Structures are given as structure tokens and as C-alpha cells.
């Protein structure tokens, strides 16, 4: 993803999405569900999701969903100390 693409994302939109994730820890959505939820076109949504994954705010699951990590309790692997 280019720096230009990230810099053109509306900061208010990113802030709103981060706030929604904070209010719903563990929220997980597909890219199409996220586009509908946030009222953005698929291309903009893909840029937003990529940015949020890149910054560690969200993670992409093996099944292709996007998971809000803010406020989610992360567990250590079994046996880890």
C-alpha cells in the first residue's frame, strides 16, 4: 500500500471506526460487512482495513474476517510463561 493511499483516508472516518471497535471489542467482520457498516465503497474499505491491520488495531483471521483487537484480552499460548 502506498503512503499516498493511506494519507488520503479521511482521519475522521478512521477515528470513528477505531471508536466503534473500542465500543465493541472482539467485533469481527468480512470486508463487505465492514463496507456496509461504515458506509464506504469497497476500495476505500480495503484501504481502511489494510491500514488498521498494518497498525495492529485489527487482525485478519485465517477465515478472512477482520477482528478488532482493541480491548480484546489476549491469551498466551498454552504452556507459555
Buried (B, 14 or more C-beta within 10 A) or exposed (E): EEEEBBEEBEEEBBEEBBEBBEEEEEBBBBBEBBBEEBEBEEEBBBBBBBBBBEEEBBBBEEEEBBBBBBEEEEEEEEEEE
